């Protein structure tokens, strides 16, 4: 299995991002774990190190253009260019339907879920071009692959646009060896479920995907040969309530 030089996981303090960071560290490379909450980053990094992996925390607010650029400069100076970017930062709001949602709430969701990804991709591409290779995994949603009424307009719009972002990278950057994946998991038992107007019960969450399931998929994508581009990957629980 190939050794990954440097992976950068944004949104790595909890959930899918944390699971992705652990999976990537298991491949043997160094993982930089970013997010807003420093205590969560420290916990994830400590877990990776205790398992024999290599990782460092790097606090980051993806809504800050300059902070994202500075983060990449720091990673490149201390560890080398980013070989794998996993963008797993994401949010939603409880009042998500048109009779209650506000433009400012939509703007917030779009800024984190979509514009944050754009900032990160834009920041790592120069280093990937110079290295003649790189992999980008955009953690999206089933709501981007099939209309999901319960997700709300802001979340669905932001995640659907990640598919276009991935395609544009693959179309324009493949001569530089850069590949992007639009990763669309169905329901995953993570904390974002608590932002739903009616959060699912503990029993309902038992039948959902685990964060580790999606993290393993991220590790699989990252470990593939450079000649392989996974343009889009959809995975759901066997008990897929989206069909109901």
N, C-alpha and C positions, 0 to 999 in steps of 0.2 A: 504494500500500500504506500502511495507517495507521501512524503513529508511536506507539509504546507509551511512555507516560510513565515508569513504573517497574516493572521486573520483579524478582522475588525468586526465586532458584533455590536451594533447599536440597538439599544433596548435590551441589553444583556443582563439586566439586574433581576429579572423575573421571567417566568413563563417560557414561551417559545425561544426568546432570546437567550435566556439562561441555559436551556437545554441545548441550543445550537452551540453556544460557547463551550460547553462540556464535550459535545460530540467532536467539535473541531480540535479541541485540545487533545482528545484521544487519538487523533491522527498524527500527533507528534510535533506540530508547529506551535508557534507562540500566538496567543490570543490576547488581543486588547479588548477589554469589556467596557462598553460605554453606556451611560444612562444618566438620569438626573439625580438619583438617590445614591450618594456615596456609600452609605452603610450596606446597601444591597450589593453594590459592585464589590465591596470588600469581602462580603460573604461568599459570593460566587467565585472570586479569585482564590480565596482561601480553600474552598472546596476543590478547585482544579489543582492547586498546588499540592494539597494533601493526597490527591490521587496520582501524583507524580507528573502532572502537566505543568506547562509554562504559561503564565498569564499575568497581566497587569491591569489595574483599573484606570479608567480615564473618564472623569465626570464630564458630561456634555448635555447641553440643551440644544436639540436639533432645530429649534426655531431661530437660532442665532447664527446668521451667515458667517460672521467672523470667527465665532467659536468653532464651527465645523472646520473651517480652513486651518485654524490654529491647531486643532486636534490632529489633522492629517500631517501637518508639518512636524508636530511632536512625535508622532508614530514613526515617520520616515527618518527623523534624526536619531531616534533611540533604538529602532528595531529594523528599519528598512521599509521598502515600499509595501503597500497593502496588496497582498495576492488575492485575498478573498474578503469581500465586503458582504455582511449579512445585515440588511436593514429590517429590524423587527420592532421598531418603535411604533406604537399605535394607540389610538384613543377613540372613544365615542362618547356620546352624551345621553342622558336618560330621556330628556325631552327632545326626541329625534324625529318626530313626525310633523308634517306641514302645519298642523293646527296648533303646534306649540313651539317648534324649533325657531330660533332666531338667526338672522344672518351672521351675527357675531359668533354664535355657536358653530355654525357651518364653517366659518372662516377658521376657527380654532382647530376643528377636526381636519380640515384640508391642509392646514399649515403643518401639523405634526405628521399626518399619514402620507401626504403626497409631497409637499414642499420640502419636508425634512429629508425625504428620500432623494429628491432632486439635488438638494445641497450636498448630501453625502456622495452621490454618484459623481457630480460635477467635480468634487474635491479629489476623489481618488483616481479619476481617469488619467490625468497627466502622468502619474507614477506608473499606472498600468501600461500606458502607451510606451513609456520609456523602457519598461521591463519586457515589452512585447508579449504581454499576457496578463490575464486577471479574470476573476469570476465574481459576479455580483448576484446575490440572492435577495430578492425583494419578497418579504413575507406579506402576502396579500390575504385573500379570503375567498371562500366559496361564493360570498356575496359579490365578488368581482367576476365570477364565472357564470353564475346563474342569478337572476334577480331574486333577492331575499327581502321580502317586505319588512320583516322585523328589524333589519339592520339600519333602516333609516337612510334618507337621501345622502347626507353628508358622508357617512361611512362608505356607502356603496359607490358614490362618485369617486371618492379618494382612492379606494382600493381598485376600482376598475381602471383608473388612469395609470396605476402601476403596471398593468399589462402593456399599455402603450409605451411607457417608459422603457420597459425591458425590451420590447420589440425595436424601439429606436436605437437602443444601444447595440443590439445584435446586428441591425442593418448597417449601422455606420461605423462600428468599432471592430467588427470581425477581422478586418485586415490587420488590426493590431493585436489579435489574439484575445480580445476581451469578449466574454460571453455573459449573458444575463438570464436569470430564471425568474419567471413569475410563478411564485409558489402559493397555491390556493388551498389551504386546509379548510375542512368543514368545521363543525363545532369542536372546540378544544376546551377542556376544563381548566381555564385560567381565570385570573382576577377580572379580566375585562367583561366577563359575563355579569358581574355585579353592576355594570352600568346599564343593563337592560331595564326597561320599565317594570318588568316582572321577572326578576332573576330566577333561573332554573333551580330546582331543588337539588339536594345532595344526591338523591336517587337518580335524577335525570343526568347529572354530571358523571355518574358512574359509567354510563354507556357511551360517553363522548371520547374523542381522542385525548391522549395525554400529551403534555408538552414534549415529553421525551420521544413520542412517536414522530413528531414533526422535526425535532432536533436530529434524529437519526436520518431523516430524509435529507436534511441540510448537509450532514456529514457525507452521505452518499453522493450528493451532487458535487460537493467540493473535492471529493477524492477521485472523480472520474478523470480519464486522460484529457489532456488539453484539446484533443481533436473533437471532443464531445461537448455539445451545447444542449442542455435541457431547457428548451424555450419556455415551456409551461408544465407544471406538475400539479395535479389535483388529487388530494387524498381526503377521505371522509371517514367518519365512523361507519361501521357496518349498519348500525341502527341510525340511519341518516334521517333525522326528523325534518330536514329541509324538503323532503318529498311529500311530507304530510300536508 
